Structures are given as C-alpha cells and as structure tokens.
Amino acid sequence: MGDKLIAGEFDPSGRRRQRVRLRQCLDGLGRLLADKRFDRPKNLMGLEIELNLAGADGLPRMMNAEVLERIGSHDFQTELGQCNLEVNIVPHRLRGRVLDQLSEELRTGLSYADRKAREVSSEIVMIGILPTLAADDLGSTSLSYDDRYKLLNEQMLAARGEDFLIDIEGRERFTYASASIAPEAACTSVQLHLQVTPGRFADAWNAAQAVAAVQIAVGANSPFVFGHEAWRESRPPLFLQATDVRPPEIAAQGARPRTWFGERWIDSAYELFEENLRYFPPLLSTGEDEDPLRVLDQGGVPELQELALHNGTIYRWNRPVYDVVDGVPHLRVENRVLPAGPTVTDVIANAAFYYGLVRALAEESRPVWTRLPFAAAAANFDAACRHGIDAVLQWPKSGRSASLARTSAVRLVREELLPLAASGLDSWGVEPADRDRYLGVIEERCKLRVNGASWQTATYHRALAGGLDRDAALAAMTRRYCALMRTDAPVHTWPTDLSG
C-alpha cells in the first residue's frame, strides 16, 4: 500500500470524493461486522518496538538506512526519523511460556541488530525519548528516505498552514516552532496488539482506555524533551503538538486533535471508525477504487485500504485496527501507550501487566468503565503523564458504591490491579512461572517507586550535582542508561551513579 500513496485532495470536490470513498469503506465494515465473517481469535498478541540510534558518545545518529542495510532483516523497518528503527515480533498465542519466549526472541533480535549497528559506529537504544536529542536534530531533512514520510509531512503542514508549535511546561518549559512533523520522531513507543472478535472489541478497548494511566504511571520512560526536563512521560504532549494540523483558531473552536485519547466509552469498533470519518479529514489516499459492497456481494472480503490508511493518520492511544490475513478479516486493539524500554525484561513486564489487566477487566460482571466516567479516565492519563510513578489517580471505590476515590497509582496497582492482572494471565493460560516473574517486576517498581523516568531524572541530577553542565550530564546519563540496558536487569535495580 505504501508504494501507491498519493496526496490528499484539498480542493472541495476532491475532499468530497475522498469522503465518499471512506463512507463506502465504513459501510463495508458495517456489513462485515453484521455478517460475522471475522476470524475467530486464537489468543493472538503482537508486539512492535520503536528504537533510537545513538553513538558511543550518547548522541543521536541519523543513519537508519545504513543500519537497516547491515541488519538485512524484514523484522526491522524504518520509522519517521533517520534516528529511528522499528522491530516487529511475529504474533504469538497468549499461553504457556509465551512471555519468556518473547523475551528471548527480543533479546536475540536486538542483540543482533546492535552488533550490526556498531559496524557503522551506532548503537540501538530502547528509550521513550533520547535525552540527548536536540530540536535542531529533527527537521525535514532528518526524515527517513521514504516517500510516504515526505508526503505525510507535506500534507500535514499544508493542512495546518503554519509551523507546528511545541510548548511543553513541566519541571522546565520548552517552546519550539517546527516547519515539519519531524519532532514526532523523538517519540519511540511499544505497541501491543490484541486480536479480538467484533463482539468483544468494545470491552477490550474500554478496558485498555481505563488502564492507560496506570500503564504510564508504572512504565514512564520519557522525562526529557530536547534536553529539557518536562513531564515524566513527555511523549503524549510532544506527539500531540507535533501532529496537530489544526490551525490555532480551529483548535480554539473545539476541533479534535489527530493525537487523541478520545471522549467516550464505546459499544462497537464501528463507532471509532465512524468518529474518524466525522472528525478528521483524510490526508492521504491509496488511489484504490475498491467497491467494498460489491466485493461483499460477490462473496469476497474487502481490503478497506482507504479506511486503514485514514485510521493510520489518527493517533489514538488505543487504536482500532482492521486487517485481512489470508483472505480472512480480523480486528485488533493496538495499544500505543507505552514508551520503549528500558530493558527487554521491563518491556515484557509491561506487556504482561497490560494483557492480564485487559482480560480481567473485560470479563468483569460490572465493568470498571460503567463506574469510571470517561472524563476521569482522561484526567488520569494526563496526571500519569505529568507525574509518572508518583501520580494520584481517580478510581471507583470497591463494592457497589458509584463514587470515586483518589489513590496513589502505586497503591492502586499493588492492592487491586496486580491481582487482577494475575487472574487475567491465568485466564489466557500463561504459565504461573512467567506470570509471577514479570508481574513481580511491576510490583517491585511500585514498592521502590522507580521506573525509567525516575531513574533518568535521578541520575541526571546526580550528574549535575557532580559538576557536569546540562549537556554533559544528559550525555553521561544516556551512556550509563545504554550500558545498563544491555544487562537486561530491570530498571528498578539500577544504581543512579555514573560509574561502572
């Protein structure tokens, strides 16, 4: 599909034609959902990780084309910036020793990629935002050598009509005007996929939205934005602003941003795709003339490529995905909440926590989203991004009460959510040894109040106290992070000194 992308049509008649094509796709999806032709899920999960490239000095390296050529594997692909790569792990069934299996596959693949990167004086780094990345490192010339990124950049800039404004106020304030979407490339994430039936999609998506804040609280790993200490998880505000095609006057009128938490619980996947069409003008087209209803009438399965492409330019933190594999359609919830890293063990622990929680919450007789207002879930997400493991969240009180209580994220996780995640993993059929090992990592983080973001900031301030200036402290902390990352010891065990 990427080879056929063409620019969106911004004249009124062109926009109408694209909306007609998208409406046809939406009608086709509605028919498919009613026909119940979707694949029956086999407990399949998938995993993607976006990666950074840095030199031995801890500074970013803009050379993903050279590194990918050395790696020579289709499991590794380009991402938006030349300092980025993405690794894709083939889908696995959530059962048995799947977590240890994923861990071994990731360690092997990343170790191989890192060896190849070192042949051209670069290193693979799993981190939410590379602390040494400067705003001047990311302009239109730093986008990957792929026409789809150039075209997306052109269309988003044309839709906005002026520079993108980055303005994040955390522990320090950072402001920057960018003439491209390149600052988005600073944000590297872990994406967790879960295949579900249409009938179970809404429960899984609602559960994922409800727990997005606790995912961030325990997994935050992006406290620096272009050398400034910002939020504990700074990817969401940076990604929102770097992709915000709304001119300021349109944003002031209440138009939704393309990076979006959402505004309500749902009853079906169809509602999310319908919202996409209602709120977000298309930016790109595949040029395909598929008639989905005709394909269905002829007994086939439509690809719905225009719908999939449009959906791919709307950055929900939990995104619906429609796909066709071997002629059979299926739906996935794509969880995009987590930052990359710090270690493979930490990544798998975060995944175990998520998959267990979603399973348990989706099967509750009185689901949490019937007791938690959506606005409270959105406020929780914001609080977790700002404060990380020290966040205080709103959560329904136990029992039949409809009221909310304010509780620390770590207390909520340890007392209520970890037992739920354990029961969810049991329901998937995950072996107790895997369950206990990886959920134990989450519990220890909460006991010690340490995650990637808190480690980065503590180590950085210790370097400053030792006499280093800002840039030197960030580089020293990044080098130490890279060394500890390769040990695969979970981040809550890392020392905060720069020796070793």
Phi, psi and omega in degrees: 000324183298332181287344187253004186297137173231163183293150172296154182263112189267352173287155185304318181292322178296319178298319179297319179298317179294321179294325176297316179298319179292324177296321176298318177298317181296319177298320178296318177298318179300318177296317180299315180299322180288326182285346179057045181263008184287152177301141174281117184302146180245041183057039184274135172232154178225162187216130174230142178228127173271139189235158174253157172246131178220159175272177178298340177278356181088358182269154184294149178238122182266078188206041183294332179297315180294319181293316179297323178297320178292320182294314175062037180229137178290349176290340180249134184223169175290159166233188190303313185261154178293348176267009185240151167225168171225137175246135180246131177258132182300149181302146178232155171277136180280086179194165175059225182264037185299326183291315176295324178296315177299318180300315181294317180297318179295314180301316181296313182294316181290324177296317178297313180298321180295320177299318180291322178295324180294339177294339177240034173059044177223167180220150176275131180231125173264107181199149184296312173221125179296119187298334183271359180290128179256155180303322181291346177287340189241095172231185183299332180283349180263003175290150180299154181281075181211128185300331183295325179288319178298316181293317178299317179301314181298316184288323179289322178292321178295321180294322181283318178082005178196176181299152172279131181259121174260119181215099183237122179247109176236233175293332168230162178253138178231128176232144184196138175254126183242135178271016177206174177273008186304327178304337175303329183294345177294337188267115178240132192232171166254132179244123183250123182254142176222118178280133183221160173284158175305322181291337180257355186300310185301318179298317181293317181294314179299318178297317179297320177295319182297326185260004180303321182294318180288330173302313180294316184304313183275340187247006183306137183205031184219062186275354183240136175239110179049048174083002180247140179282116187243236176279163178295327171234095189271355179301312183303310179293324179292316180296318179302311185286329181284346179242012187277096183277001178285123168301150185308322182291329177286321176299321180296337180275358175100009176298144183283143174282155182287340168261115200214133173282331185108182183218004180197158169287158185238165175247349179198158176298327181306323183299323181290316178293326177292320175300320178306313181291323184289322190257338192234112177298144178292144178256327185227165176221152175275343185079004181280145180249030180301136172255096187302321182291324177294318178301317179294319179298331180271006177087007181265183178240118181290145178284331181053046185294323178296319178296317181294320180294315178300315178301326181288349177255014176237117196258070174289149178286336167233108190256138171283143178229127171254135180211159176236124180235122181054040176079005183243127180281151172209164179244144174226150163266123178254107180273118187244019190285321195277144169284161174291151172082195358288323181234169175301317179301317179295319179299314181291325176297316177299320180294316179300316179300315181294307184296323177293315181296314182299317179299312183294314183291324180293339183257002179294144179291332177234084190302150183299329183286349172277350182242347182248113177302144182300323179300326178291321177297319178294320177294323176300316180300316179297316181297319180293321177297320181288318192245351176060228186290349176265008183294149171248129188240160172264135181210146181300139175293152179292161182087202186267001180294141178266003184277162180254151174240148174266126184216151178294146180301319183293323177292317179301316181294311186292319188272331186237315192275326177297317175299323177295316179299321178297316179294326177295317177295325175299319180294327176289339184092022177286138181298140180305325180298316177294314180306308186290322181298310189278324173291334175297327176297316179297318180297318180294321175303316182292320178301316185268351185054049180230126167224188183300320182293317181292324177295315181301312184291321179296319181290320177299313182291330176293323177293320176298316180296335178278000174108358179281148174281177187305306185297318181292322179294318178295317180294319180294317178298319181295319178297318179294319177304313182298320180295316180289326177304321183286344176284339184065013171288131183301151192298332182292347178265356187286138170286154182260010176271166184264004181271167176104000000 
